[in-house]
């Protein structure tokens, strides 16, 4: 067998001039300049330009070899003339004059274009089907390398902070954690199922009960939920953290240190010094219309229901009397925008489900807008005062039920930020969302239900559960958010079985239901559980932010599409009748047949 490379395609520099070296890699580019063939050879590390003279016996075959074929080339290193130096690559000051070429593997015409960026390569479905080719592209290749480096750094950082990495089970029991489980049938227990964990939540709490003090894990999580730009269907990874004998502040301090050091190490963008700003949930919904606000947008909304409720603007006044609210969205210096801008914005609001979008502009020394004529001078003055409106400013208004108005106004705020180029692309803005309500009212049934994490400790403990309106009880729950992306949710856990049973009772669960659904946790709490809490920042989302990727699939090596399909591996797929019989399963769905040909197990 012939020897392979002596150097990588990123190694050679002018000091190697005159040396005979051997490179192996893929044909990235070919150019024929006056009979001399230039090949850019690419490997995992970089690119090197190779010169092949027409006098060589392998010249014609090299001229005809397709891009992405694999070659091993032996040759001599020469220094380029100064005017021929390629400053875009580290090896741009040299080139390799080929003396021998071994054709390791010749490629067919590739189904996607590998020399461009994602919008030039081809449809995403084709990219996912041929992911092993797509991963050769420099930008995607670098994203996956970045992911590897981030995970390595996170492990080192957590270990340096005194955390120990433990692995928790992948096959476990089904648990009502907010999303659908992926179920795995048991062969030896017919009719019974394992579930893939939505998160290691219960296991990491049990580790604290078992006496381990600081746990972390780069944990795979599995949820049968729809995909979106910042969420991969099927599986995702998180930096799972749990600590004993800690307060909320202790967890914040650890997470801020880890995130700040990670983002500073892997990005040159600006990052505020800690501690991160803390925003109560209700304040976030009022000011930003979202519990994952993008703080790069300099717009803060506020409530003006009292002004419109007593105004002569009948549409809003009547709605407020019926329980609606009015949110004001003040924007500085945009009154000069053309009428079409406001019309398009109102059209967008209606597309999102709004009945309309009112506005007032302070322009040319007067107030303009469709609702001005319905308001008194005093009411208009009060609106200007609350929003600090001056010449050139505009205030938009959204009226609807509280939750709907918050969401719609939040959508308008985000669109304004994008359309008006308000978002600083060179900064990371972190914040904590804190003080989530423990309970909320189910809009369909009117019942009191858990709003976030049922295992959280209510602020005030048992006293608040016994003496407060459940909808006024706050929990030690928190989210960490960066640039409008929720990186993680966490909580100080409820370690008291008595308090936990009372919280579940308020949400309509009898004690026997709690013991039945969460037998390990409820049982463990009987034997001395420490106060504990944790969080789990999403690795995929962290890397997505660091890579400036628009879609989370750009930082996952082998992602599913939005329909939870692996187009490369053809999953999910039917299985054989023999496999179904072993699992005591009969397929009931129409038009789904076992795959009789699928007799060989996947590696």
N, C-alpha and C positions, 0 to 999 in steps of 0.2 A: 504494500500500500504506500502511495506516495506521501511525502511530508506535506503538512499544511502550512499555514502562515507563520512567518517569523515576527510580523508586526500586525497591528490592527490598521484599519483605514484612517485612523486619526493620529497615528504616532509620528509620522515622518516630518522632519523639519530640515532646514538648510544644513545643519550639522551632520546629517546622514548622507550628504552628497558623496557620490563615488561608491557607496556601499551597494552590494547585491542583496536584495530583500525579496520576500515572498508575501503577497497579500492574497486573501480570499474574501470574496463578497459577491454582491449582486450587481448586475449592470443597471445603473441608475439612469445614465444619459449616454448617448452616442452622437458624435459629430464628425463629419468627414470634411476636413479642410484641405483642399488641394491635394487629395490623395493620401494624406496622413489621417489616420483614424484616432480620435480622442474618445476614451471611455472613462466616465466617472464611475468608479467602483465604490460601492457603499456596503458598510456592515453596521453592526450595532453601535459602533463608536463614532463613525464619521464617514468622510468621503475622501478619496484620493484620485487625482487625474492620472490616467495611464495613456501613454503614447504608443501606438502600434504602427510601425513603418510598413509600407507596401512590399518591401523586400522579404518580409517574414512569411514563412510557410502557412502560418495560421491567420494571416491578414484577411483573406477572403471569408473564412469561417467567422471570424470576429465581426466582419462587416455585416454579415447576415444574421448574427445571433440576436435573438429578441431581448428586449428589456426584461429585467428581473431574472435572467438566467444567472446561474452561479458559476463563477470562474475562480481558479487559482492562478495568479500571474506572478512569475518571477522576472525581475528586472533590476535595472540600475537607477539609483536616485540621482536626479539632476536638479540644479537650481534654476528657477525660471528667470527670464529677463525681467528687470524691474517693472517695465510697462505691462507685463503679462501676469503679474501677481494677482491672485484672486483673494481680496481681503475679506470675503464673506465666509471663508472656511479656514480652520486652523492650519490645514495642510496646503494652503493656497500659494505658498512660496516655492513649492517643489512640484515635480511630477516624476512619474515612474516610466522609464523606457523599457517596454516589454521585450524579454529575451525568450520567454517560454510561456505558453498558456495551456492550462488543463481545463477542459470543459466538464465541470462537475455535474451540472444538471441544467438542461436547456428548457426554458419556459415557453409555454404557449402564450398567445395574446391574452393579456389580463382583462378580465371583465370590468374592472374599474380603473380609473386614471390615478396613478400613484404619485405623480410628481406635483400635484396641486394640493390646495387646501380642501376642507370638507365640502364646500359649496361647488367645487369643480369636479369632485371625484365621481359623483353619480348619486342616484337616489339612495336614501338611507337604508331602505330594505335590502338593496344590493350590497351596500357596504357591510351590513350585518351578516348577510349570507356568506360573504367572502371576508370575514373579519380578519383572518390570518394574513390576508393581503393588505387590508386597510391599516393594520397595525404597523406595516412597514413605513407608512408615511411619517415624516419627521415630526410633525406637530403632535400627532396621536401617540407616536412612539415616546416622545418626551413627556406627554401627560402620564403615561403608565409608569415611566421611570420616576417621575415626580411623586406619584402615589406611593411607590415602593420606598422612596427616601423619606417621605412624610411618616409612613408607618414605622419605619426603623427609628426615626427621631422620637416619635411618640413613645415607643417602647423604652428607649434610653432615658427619656425625660421622666416617665412615670417611675421607672426603677430608681432613678436618682432621688426621687421624692419619697422613697420608702414604700412604694407600692409593690405588691407581688402579683404576678400574672398567673391566673388559674383558668382552666378550661371547664366550661359547663356543658351539659349534655346537648346534643343535637336532636336526639329522639326523646321526646318528653310527652306530657299529657296536654290535651286541648285545654285552653284557658281563655275565658272571656276578657280579652285585653283591648278590644276596640276595633280590630280588623279580623278578616277571615283567616282561619288557620289553613296551612297546608297539611293535609292528613296523610298518614302512611299506614296502610293496612298491615296487621300482624298475621304472619303465616301460622304461628304456633298458638295464637289465641283467636280463633275464628270469630269474625264479627266485631272485633275490637281494633282500635286505631291508636297509633302514636300521632303526635303533632310535631312539626318543626317549630322551634321556639320563635315567637314574635319578638322576644327580647329575653335576655337572661335574668329578668327582673326578680323572680322569686328565688332563683338559685343564688344570686348575689346577696340577697337579704339573708338567706339561710347560711351563707358563708360568714356573715357578720354574727349571726346567732351561734355559729359553731366556734366563734372566738378569733377568727382572722380579722385583722384590724384595717388593712388597706388593700383593697382588691382592684385589679384592672384586667381588662381583656380586650384585644382587638376582635370583637365578637361579631359573627355572622348572625343576622336576624332575617326571619322569613315571614312575609305577610302577603296574603292574596288580595292585593289592592291595585287599583288602576295606576298606571304610570303617568308622570307629568315631567316637566322640564327638570325639576329638582328632586324627583323621586323615581327610583328604579322599581318596576314591579318585580315581585318575586323575592329578591334578596338584596340586602345592603349590609354595610359594615359600620360599626360604631366603636368609639373608644369608651368602653363601659367602665364606670368607676363607682365604687361604693366605699364608704368610710364609717367607722364606728366612733361614738362619743364626739360628734361634731355638731356645730350649728350651721345654719345656712351661710353665715359669713365665712366659716372655715372652708366650705366647699367652693364658694365664689373665689376665694383667694387662690386656691389650687388651680381651678379652671382658668382663671385670668392669666396666671403665670404660664400655664401650658400653652394656651392659645396665643398669647402675645409672643412667646419665644418661637412658636411654630411659624406664625405668620411673618415675623421679622426675619427668620432664617430663610424662608422660601419665597419671599417677595420683597420688592423694593418700594412698594406702596407705603404711604404714610399711615401710621397707626397711633391713635391716642394712647398716652400712658394710662395705666389703670389708676384707680378701680374703674370698671365700666359703669356708665350711668345706669341707674335703676329706675324703672318706670312701672308704677302699679298698673295692673291689667286694665282697670276701668279708665285710667288716664290715657293709656295707649289707645284704647278703642275710641275715646273722645277726640284725642289730638290727631291720630293717624288713621283711624278706621281699621286698625289691624293690630293683632298681637305679635306681628313680626315686622315692625316698621323699618323702612329704609330711611335712616336718619341723615342720609346725604341730601335729601330733598328738604329745602328750607321752608316748608309749609307746615304750620300747626293749625289744626281746625279747632273750633269751639262751638258751644251750644248757644243758639239764639232763639230757642223755642218761646221764651217769655216775651220777646219783642213781637214775634209774628203771631203769637197766640192772641194778643190784644190788638192786632193791627187791622187795617181795612183790607188787607190782601186775603180775600175770602177763602181761596183754595188752601192756603197754609193754615189760616186761623181755624177753619173747620177740621182740618186734619189733626192739628194740635189738640183741639178739644176732644178728639176721638182717641187720643193716646199716642199720636205721632210726635216726632221731634224734628227740629230743623237744625242742621249742621251748616256752619259757615266755613268756607274755604278761602282764606285771604291770600292773594297772590300779588306780589309787589311788581310794579313797573311793566305791566303787559296791556294796559288800556289801548295802546296804539295798534294792537293786533287787528287785522281786518275782520269784518263781520262774519266772513266764512269760517274763521277760526272758532268763534263762539257757536256757530251753527253746527259745525262738525263735532264739537265737544258735546253739545246737547244730543246729537245723534248717537254718539258713542254711549252716553249715559242711558239713553233709551234702549240701546242694544243690550246693555247690562241688566235691564229690568226696571229702570227708573221711569217714573211718570213724566219727568221733565227735569230741567236744570235751570234755576233762576240765577240771575246775576245783576250786579250793579257795578258800573265803572265810574271812577272819578277822573274825568277827562275834560280838558279845555275849560277848567273852572266850573264845571257843572256835573251833575249826576245823570248817568244814562243807564238804560236797561229796561226790560219789559215790566219790572215790578215797581219801578220808582214811583209811578203815578198813584199807586195804592198806599204809599207810606207817608206818614206825617214828617215834617222837618225834624221834629224831636226824635222820632224813631230812626231816621236816617243818620242823624248826628250820633245817636247811641251806637249804631252799627259801626260807624267810622271810628268812634272812640275805642270800642272793644277790639277792633281789628287793626288799630293804628293805621288807618287808611289815609293816604295823601294823594296828591295829584299823580295820575298815571297808574293807580292801583285798581285792582278788580277784586270783588268778593262774589264767590259763587255760593249757591244755596241748594241743599238737598233735604227734602222733606219725605219722611216715611216712618214706619215703625222703627224703634231704636236700633235693633240689630241690623235691619235692612239698610237704614240710613247710614249706619257706621260703615258697612261693607261698600255700599255704593259710593259714598264720599271718599272712602279709602282708595277705591279704584280710580276715581277722578284725580285724586292727589297724585297717584303713581303715574297716570297718563300725562298730567301736567308736567311732572318732573322729567319724564322722558322727552316729551314733545318740545319742551322749552330748554332742553339741554342744561337742566339744573343739577344733574347728577355728576359729581366729581368722580371720574373713573380711576383716579390715582390715590384713593384713600379707602381704608376699612373703618367702618363705624360700628362698633360693638355696643350692645346694651343688654341688660337683664330685664325681662318682664317678670314682675313679682306680684305677690298677693292675688293669685287667682282665686275666684270663688270656689268653695268646696262643692257646692251644689248649684244646679240650675233647674228651671222648670221645662219639662218636655212640652214642646209646642203642640203636639198632637194629642197627648193624653192629659196634660196638666199636672202630671206627677212630678215630684221632686226626684231628680236623678243626679248621679255624680257628673260633674262638669269636666273633670280632667283625669286625675289619677286617684282611684279609690283607696290606694294604700298610703296616701299622704297623711301627715299629722295636721289636724285642724289647729289654726292659731287660737290659743286659749284652751286647748285640750278639751277635756270632758265638760268643763264649765260652759264653753261656747256652744257645744252641742245640746246641752240641757236648757240653756237660757236664752239663746238667740234664735231669731228667725233663721231657718236653714239657708235661705238665700242671701243672708248677710254674713254667713260664716266664711272666713277666708282660710286658705290653706297655705302651708309652707311648700308651695309649688313655684317653680321658676323655669323660664326658658332663656337660653342665651341666643341672641340674634345678631347676625352680621350682614349689613347691606341688604336688609329685607329678606334674608334667608334664615329660617329657623335652623340652627345647628343642633339644638338638643332641648329636651325637656328633662326636668329632674325634680326631686322633692326630698324633704326631710320625711322619713318614713314614719308611719304610725306603728310603734313597737309595742303598744299596749293592746292586748287582746280585748280588754273591756271597752276601750275607746273605739277600737276597730268594729266591734260588734254593734255599738251604738251608731256609728257612722253608716254602716250597712243597713241598720234598721230604719234610719231616716230615709235612705234611698229605696226602701221597700224589700229588703232581703232579711228573711228570718235567720236566726243563728244556725239552724241546721243546714240552710242553704250555703252559708259561708263555710261551714265545716266540710260540706260535701264538695264544693267547688275548689277550695283552697286548703286541702287537708294538711299538707306539709307545713305551710306557713302558720295556719291557725294552731296546729299542734305544737310547732316549735315555740310559739310565743308563750306557751304554758310553762316553759322551763328556763325562763330568764333570757330576755332579749335586750341587747344594748340599744340605746338611742343611736340611730344610724341614718345616713342619707347618701344620695348619690346623684349621678347624672350620666349621660352617654352622648357626647358630641358625635355627630355623624362624620365618618371618615370621608365618604364619597362627597359630601357637600363641602367639607373643608378643602379637599383637593380641587373641586369644581371652582371654588372662589380663588384659590391660589393660581390655578391655570387659566383664569379668565374664560372659562368655558361657558357657553350658553346653555348646554344640555348636559345632564349628569352622565349620559351614555358616553360622552367624550373622555371620561376619566375612569371608565370601567373596561377592563380588557375584553371581556366577552359578555356584553349586556344582552338582555332581552329587548324586544321592541315594546311599544306601548301596549300591545295586546298580550303581553307576557308570553311571547314565543321566542325560542332560540332558533333562528332561521338557519344557522350554521349546522347545528346538531339535530335539527328537525325535532325539536321538543316543544310542547308535549306531543306524544305520538301514541298510537295504539300499541298494545302488547299482545303476546300470543294467548290463545285460549288456554294453553297449558299453564302459563303464569297466572291467569285469572283463576283457574281451578285451584292452584296451590294456595291462593289467598282467599278462597271461598267467596269470590266476587262474581256477580253476573252484571254485565253492563246493560243498563236500562235505557240510556239515551238513544234516540232514533238516529239513524244514519252514521252510527259509530260501530265499526266492526273491528274485532281483534285482528292484528296483523299476523297472518299465518307465516309470513316470510321472516318475521323478526324472531329468529330462533337463537341468534348469537347475542350473549350479553354485551352491553357496552363496557368498555374499559373504564 
